[in-house]
């Protein structure tokens, strides 16, 4: 199911009604606004995924344990916490408040709402959008990590999955102190971890020089290292993984693309975005000439 199909489902309509209630707006106007903002965010995510750094940024958003909080608790849509989370998403995907205001302005015109209301609505919808992208892509990501032993964590061991148990300190100390005990069999080590990438000037630009904000292992996030692995590149996924195999960024792009409703690859997405921009520009010129002639 795509995000668009999810919005059209009974659950999606119920969610839109909660958005309307949270921001005290008409249900029909809320539906138009949510659909418009979702389309805008969808285009932004697809544009970000044209580069490896952009895919890493989107993966960091989607694999965050907190990504689904707003979707799970829609009663908090208008809360400061939801606004803060949504603004972080907008910073990653858009990175420019001027562009965000333009998006809000276009949506306000379509939905017959004032721009101020839509500007408050935008971060809430961004949180819902990423939460739904997380919910639908999680099975694919879990399958990828489970069946690709080359994806390693900082210590060279496979990325942990939910429910995995780590070796206890007691079991390690027994081998160190008991000379008759056999040493534990270690898992095949992956490539040496070279540490965090060097910072790049202008690291507030989507796709460039981002680091995971959490520098310490987070047991609640088995995918914590995934964005950095994507950003460094060179990782191949075996064909028997169940995802078709290929480069890691292409597999991740395919997983997200199936939820976004676009699996055209880099070239197809570029053509699609170009056509959308060209048609929008043509429509604006036509309308300006039509209204200018009156």
Buried (B, 14 or more C-beta within 10 A) or exposed (E): EBBBEBBEEEEBEEBBBBBBBBBEBEEEBBBBBBBBBBBBBBBBBBBBBBBBBBBBBBBBBBBBBBBBBBBEEBEBBBBEEBBEBBBBBBBBBBBEEEBBBEBBEBBBEBBEBEBEBBBBBBBBBBBBBBBBBBBBBBEBBBBBBBBBBBBBBEEBBBBBEEEEEEEEEEEEEEEEEEEEEEEEEEEEEBEEBEEEEEEEEEEEEBBBBBBBEEEEEEEEBBBBBBBBBBBBEEBEBEEEBBBEBBBBBBBBBBBBBBBBEBBEBEEEBBEBBEEEEEEEEEEEEEEEEEEEEE
